[in-house]
């Protein structure tokens, strides 16, 4: 025992996602693009007297704020990854940022819905040419931003959403919400311009609000589950049971939760007639890649009870 130092038994609690640094760089780039477009729209709206452009510019400012939350969350999580104050590292900070962003997204949906309903009853004059042109530029910026974020965004594994970087999802959803409102705005403006259907612009706004609200709910549900330590991975829990429950070894208590993108922790309480050393049980779990932190306690079964 004395030939080893305590450092031989200690381990790090760094549970950041595998693409953390790359996703952080991409998010900062999108923050810059979004902020530049926001300033352009507000300036254009002021110059051309377009309320629609001004409203979209300020709407984009809320997305820029949400994207900045995501970017700062990446930076804080990276800088404090080894801070001993965080019992299981800072891997879940992205989920906290995602939850905050999702709440902002829900508020944006409510505001768009409210504004759309108001404009059905009180139409405002629209400067079609200027509004359509800048909305088109906004769409290009949003699609570029979505492409930048999408390169690190896992689309094809919805059955494994527990592996996702929810912070990146939040940033992606904000950009897609902007892209969606730009597409809907362009369609509504063009149709209203050529056919005089002024009611179509606010009606399409309501559709956009509903879609954004749906994205927001998905993000609140997924990020909230991680923050509340909901068991996110039933397959991983089943694999732990399969590997540990051999012979007369039985699991009395099992807790599995996510501590970061692609990282899970487990606390296992085992009961056995002839218990093995704890390290033997840990070795049975060593090949589970998503299991990054394991605590095992073993109790000898007493047949007198």
N, C-alpha and C positions, 0 to 999 in steps of 0.2 A: 504493500500500500504506500509506504513512504518513498518508494523509488519513483512514484508518479507525482506530478504537481496537479493542482486542481484544474489547470488549463487543459490537461489531457482529457478531462471529463466534461468540459464545457463545450458549447456549440453556439454558433451565431443564430440570430433570429431575423435574417434578411429574407423576406418573402415577397420581393418585388417581382412583377411579371418579367418573362424572358425578354420581351421587347420594350422594357420600360424606357430606356434612354432614347431609343428610336422614336417611340410614340411621343415622348416629351418634345423632341425636336420638331416633329411634324405638327404638334399642337401649337407650339409657339409660332411657327410659320403661318398657320391658319389664323391665329390671333392677329398677326400683322396684316394679312390680306383683308380680314373682316373689318378691322379698324379703319383701314384705308378706304374701303368701300362705304363704310358708315359715314365718314367725313365727306366723301364725294356726293352721296345722296342728300345729306343735310345741306351742303353748299348748293347743290343743284336745285333742291326744293326751294331754297331761299331765293336764288337768282331767278328761277322760272315761275315763282309764285305758286308752286304745286304743293298742295296739302298732302296729296297721295305720296309724293316723294319724301316729303319731310317726315310723314308718319312712318314710312318704311325705313328711313334712316335711323330714327329713334328706336324703332322696333329692332333694327339690326344691332343697335348699341347694347340691347339686353343680351343678344346672342354673343356679342364680343365680350361682355362681362362674364357670361357663363363659360365661354372658351378660356378666358383668363383664369377662372376658378380651376378648370381642368389642368391648365399649364402649371399654375402655382402648386397644385396638389402633387403633380409629378415631381416638381423641384423639392418640395418639403419632404415628401416620402423618401427621395433619394438622399437628401442631406442628413436626415434623421434615421436612416435605415438601421444604424447600429446604436441608437440612443437607448440606454437601458431603461429609461422611463416607460417605454412602450413594451409591454410584457411579451407580445407576439409580433414585434416589429411594426412597420408602417405600411404593410401591404394592403390594408383595408382603407387607407386614406382615400384612394381612388374611388372606392364605393361611397364614401361619405360625400366626396365632391360630386359624384354622379347623382346621388340622391338630391343634393342641393340644386344641381342643374335641372333635374327632372321637375322639381317644384317650380323653378323659373319657367320651364317649358310649359307647364300647366297654366301658369299665370298669363303667359304669352297667348296661349290658346283662348283663354277667357277674354283677354283684351281684344283679340282679333274678332272673336264672336260678338262681343258687345259692340264694337265699332261697325261691324257688318250689319247687325240688326238696326243700329241707329241710322245707317246710311240708306237702308231700305225705306224708312219713313221720312228721312230728311236728306235727300240726295245732295251731293256737293258737286260744283262744276269741276270737271277733270280736264287738265291740259294733256290731251292724249299723246301727241307726238313726243314731247319731252319725257313724260312719265313712262311711255313704252320703251324709249331708247335707253333710259337709265336702268329700268327694270331688266332689260336684256343684258346690259353690262353686269348688273348684279347677279344674274343667272350664271353668266360665264365664270365669275369669281367664285360663286357657290359650288359650281360643278368642279372647278379646279381644286377647291378646298376639300370637297368630298372625295376626289381622287387621291389627294395627298393623305387624308386620314384613312381612306378605304384600303390603301395598300397595306395597312397594318391591322385591318378590321376583319375579323373572322365571320364571313357570311354563312358558311355552309354547314355549320354544326349547331343548329338550334337545340338539338337534343343534349348538347353539352354546354348550355349557356353558363354553367357554373365556372367554365374555364375562361370566359370572356373577361376582357379588361373593361369593366363597366364605365370607367372614366373616359376611355376612348369611345365607347358607345355613346356616352352623353354628348361628347364633342361632335361625333358623327351625326347624331340625331338633330343637334342644333343647326348644323350646316345644311342637312337635308330639309329641315323645316324652312330654312331661308330659301333654299332652291325651290321647294314646293310652292311657297308663297309667291316667288318670282314667276314661276310657270303659270300659276293660276292668275296672277295679276296681268301678265302679258295676254293670255287668252281672253280674260274678261275685258281688258282695255280695247283689244283689237275688235272683238265682236260688238262691244258697246259703241265703238268709234264708227264702224261701218254700218251697223244696223240700228243704232240708236237705242239699244236695249240697256239702258242705264241700270236697270235692276240686276243685271247679270253679274256686275262687278261685286256687289255685296253678297250676292247668293253664292258665288264661288268662294268668297272669303269665309263664309260659314262652313263650306266643305273642308277647306284648309284647316280651320280651327278644330274640326272634329278629328281629322287625321293626326294633327299635332297632339291633341289630347290623348289619343290612343297610344302614340309613341311614349308620351310622358308617363302614362299609367304603367306600361311595360317596364320602363326604367325604374320607376318608384318601387314596383313589385320586386324586381330582380335585385336591385341594390339594397333595398330595405331588408330583404331576406338575409343577405350577407351580414348587414349591420346587426341584425338580431340573432346571429349565429344559428339560423335555421339550417337543418341538415341538407346540404345542397346536392350531395352526391350519393344516392342510394346504392349505386354500383360499387363505389369505393367501400362503403360500410359492409356490403355483402362480401366483398373480396377479403376484408379484414376478418370477418367471421369464418369464412371458409379456411383461411390459413391458420387461424388460432384454435378453432374448435376441433381438435383431434384427440382421439382416445377419450380420456375422462376430463379433458380440459374444456371448461364452459365459460362463456362470457356472461358475467353478471351485470355489467354496466358498460355501455359504449357511447362515447360522444365524438362525433366527427364534425368539424366545421372548417370553413374557408378562412385562411389568414392572408390571402393575396391571390392575384391571378395565377391559376395553375398550382397553387400551394394549399395544402390542407393539414390540419393538426388533428390528432386523435388522442383521447384518454381512454384507456382500456382497463377494466377491472376483471381479472380472471379468477376463477375458482377451480381447484384441481385436487384430486386425491394424492397425487404425487407431483407436485409442482416442479418445473424446471427453473434454471436461473433466468432472470428477466431478459438477459441478452439473447438467449435462445429464442424467446418469443419475438423480440425485435428483429432478429435475423430472418424470421419467416415473412416479415413485412418489408424487408429491405428492397425488394424489386418493384414495389408499388411507387411509380415515379411521382404521382401527384401527392403522395404522403410525405410531407417535409418535416414534421415534428411529431414524435410519438412518446407518450408516457404510459408505461405499463405497471400495474400493481397486481401482485399475485397473492391469493389467499389459499391456505390449505383447507380442504373440506373436512369438517368435523362431523362424523356420522352420529355423534351422540345428540345432535340437534335435528 
